[in-house]
Amino acid sequence: MATVRADATSLDRKRRRSQRAAPVALLALVSALLLGGCALLPPGGESGEATHERLDSLAGVADSRVRVANILSGFTRYWSTTVEITVADDYAVGDADAALDWLLHTAWSINNQEPNSGVLVGFVNPDGTTADWDWHGALTAAGYDADWIGRGMDEGGILLFKSENVTGVLGDWPAAVPDLPAGVLVAD
């Protein structure tokens, strides 16, 4: 009879162990499925750090500033992305239309966090003043409200685009990383 009890006790222990292990196994399975699902999503864009390094390596770029920032207003977090290019002394912005399109797509390809507030882009000179490029004409040609978007140009050389104004133009976030088109930065 003692043998029967030992077998019953042994079975009870095994049953309790398997009951404790079931939630752990379920959690591991769900985690694996979730992480595996993320791996199936196509990667898009590049990090802000990678964008900064790529921009700084381009001919005609003295420096770049890439910033992904956020503010909390009440219970809502607002994200913005800034891409600012310092044009080298012996270069200038040539094709303003292509420059604007390239800057916007570059900012939209930064995949740290989707900008739900705005995208800020611009070109400045090494001394920090606004670079001389036909940004007003480029905005007008692209169908943007040049006066509203360009209101910050005098203060810091930055154009501000609300996210809802560029989403339809730039497509899904994050965009593919754009190549610098010929004629955007030209030797002076």
Residue, then its C-alpha position, 0 to 999 in steps of 0.5 A: m500500500a505504501t507503494v501506491r501512495a508514493d506513486a500517487t504523491s509522485l503523480d501529484r508533484k508532477r501534475r503541480r510542476s506541469q501546472r506551474a510550467a504551463p503559464v511560463a511556456l505560454l508566455a514564452l510562446v507568445s513572446a516568440l510569436l510577437l518578436g517573430g512577427c516584428a522580424l517579418l515587418p520590412p525595415g524602413g528608413e534609418s536611425g537618426e544617428a545613421t542619417h547624421e553620419r551619412l549626411d556628414s559624409l556627403a560632398g558639400v555638407a560641412d555639418s548636419r544636425v539631426r534631431v528627434a524630439n518630443i514634448l508631453s502636453g497633457f497626456t499626449r506626446y508630440w514628436s518632431t524630426t529636424v534635419e538641418i544641413t550646414v552647407a560647406d563654404d565652397y558649396a551652394v544649394g543649386d536645385a531648390d525643388a530637388a533640395l526641398d524634396w530630398l530634405l523632406h524625404t530624408a527627415w521622413s526616413i528617420n525611423n526613431q519615432e514617427p513625427n506626429s507633430g512636424v518635420l523641420v528642415g533647412f540649409v544654413n551657412p557655416d556661420g549659422t545664417t540662413a543659406d541663400w536658396d530659393w526655398h520660397g519658390a520650391l515651396t510654392a512649386a510643391g503646392y505648400d503655403a510658403d508664407w506659413i511654412g517659411r515664417g521661421m526662416d529668418e530666425g534660424g533657417i528652418l522650414l516647419f511642416k506639420s506632419e499632416n501636411v506631408t504625410g500624403v506627399l511623402g507616403d508611409w513612414p518611415a520612407a526609404v532613405p533617399d540618395l542626394p540628387a545631382g545638382v542639390l549641392v553644387a561647388d561655388 
